[in-house]
Amino acid sequence: MVLPVYLYGHPVLRKVATDITPDYQGLKELIANMYESMYKSEGIGIAAPQVGLSIRLFVIDATPLAEDYSEVKDFKRVFINAHITRRGDATMETVEGCLSLPGISEPVKRPTEIEIEYDDENFNHHKEVIKGYAAIVVQHEYDHLDGQLFIDHLSALRKRLIKSKLQNISKGKVRVAYRTVSA
């Protein structure tokens, strides 16, 4: 089932999400619905707050970008209760967009290496180092779990320049090919 994407301005996007347990009701169905929603909206990742749930869960399928970034070949994962434990010093600036901020794309600088601990969809625990563009994608989705958006990484000037777009999004004045919920 395709879930609606919550847009900028909705309070759920600014909440710090909580960890969940293996007995979280409907988890397998939620994960399947999140993937379906992500594909329908042509995203490469989606976090639970973006579908209205303040829980520490996000899914990624960055494989469509493998031609440009070889490290995301077969990079399809579920991250539950994710916590970044270390960020590297080297950074890379890439243009980011977000399903919750349609029509806005801005350059963001992020570390190109992270260490992260998380559980997969079967609640097997993982601790790994993720590098390159895969690390960028994970950090973007991870930010949602901490109530942050990629625009929080922009300079004050850039934020002022997109202010009217943000106001329109928060009022639901956007045209997208996927279902949305505004503030």
N, C-alpha and C positions, 0 to 999 in steps of 0.2 A: 504494500500500500504506500502510495506517495504521500509523504507528510508535508505540511506547509512549512516554509522557511520563515522564521521570525526576523523581521527587519530592524535595522538600526533605530534606536529610540525605545525599543521594547525593554523593560526592566530585566527580563531573564538573561539578556546578553551581558549585563553588568554584574551579575551575581557570581560569587566564587562557588563553583560546583562541588558537590560532596561525593566521596567514595561510595561505591556500592558493593554488595556482597553477591556471592554466586546464586543466592536465591531471589535475586531481583526479579520480580514478576514480569514475564513476557520479554525477557532479555533477548533471546534468539530472534524473536519476531521483530523486536525493535531494531536490532542490528541489520536484519534483512531489509526492513523498511527504510533505514537510514541509507543503506547502499542504493536502494531503488530511487530514493529521493535525490541523492547526490547525482546519480547518472541522469535522471530526468531533467535536472537543472544544469547539466553539463559542468559539474564541479569535479574536483579531484580529491576533495575531502569535505567532511561535514561533522560538526560536533553536536552533541546532545543539546546544549543550550540553543543552538540554531533551530532545533525542532521543538523548543519549548520546555526542555527538561534540564534542570540544573544538577546534572550528574556528570561524573568524570568518565566520559565515554566519547571517543571519536573514531571515525573510520576514514581510511585513505585508500585510494587507488590512483597512484600517480603514473601508472604504466603508459597512459596516452602520451606522456612527455618524454618517454625513453629515447626517442630519436634525438632530442636536444640534450638530454641529461641521462647518460647511460646508467648512473647509479639508481635510477628509479625503475629500471627494467624489472618487472615482476614485483614491484613494491606495492602490495595490496595487504593492508593489515587492519586489525581491530586493536585499539588501545583502550584498556579499561583501567581506571585508577592510576593513570599515568602521572609520574612526577619526574621532572628533569632534575638531575642531581649535579650536572656539571655542564657548562657551556665553554667552548673553546675560545681562543683569542682571535683567530682569523675570522674575517667577515666577508660577506658577499652582498652586493646590492642587487635586488631583483624587483621587478614590478609585480605587485600583488593586487589581487582583487578578492572579493568575498561575496558569497551568495547573499549575505545579510546586508551588503552595501552595494547593490546593483548599480552599475554605471560608473563606479569609482575604481580607478586603478592608479596606484602611486608606487614610486620606488621606496623600498624599505631595506635597511641594512640589518642583517642578522648573522649570528655565528654560523660557520659552516661545519661545526662539529658539536654534537651534544651527547651526553650520556643520559639515558633515560631508563627508568624502571616502570614496568607496566604489566598488566595481566592481559592475556589474549582472550578470545571468546570462550575458551574452555577453562579459564582462570588458571592457566599455566603462567607462572611468573617468569618475566624476562628482565634482564639487565643488559643493555647493549649500548654500543657507541654507534651513532648514525652520522653519516658524513655527507657533505655536498648538498645538492638540491633537495635530497630526501630530508636532511636536517631542517632545511628552510620550511618545507611543507609541514613537517611535524610541529615545528614551533608555531606556525600560523594557527594550526588547529588547537594546539595546546593552550595558546593564549585565550581561546574561548572558555576554557575550563577555569581560568583565573579572572574571568570577567573583563578581558581585554580584547581589543580589536586592532587590526593592523594600523588603523589611522592613529592609534595612540603612540605610534613610533614616529609620527611625522613631526616636522618642525611647526612652530606656532604659525609661521607664514603660510605653509602648505594647508594647515587646518583652516585658516581664514579663507583661503582661496576656494576651498570646497564646502564652505559653510552652507551656502544656499542649496547645494545638492543634498547635503546631510539633512537639512530641514525638510526638503521635499520627500526624502526617503522616510523620515520619521512620521510624516503625515500620510504615507501610503501613496504618494504621487509618483509612482514608478510603473513602468511597463516591462514586465518580464514574462517569460513563457512557463513559469512555474508558480504554484500556489504560494501565497505569502500571508503573513499576519503582521500588521503594523502596530505601533504603540497604542 
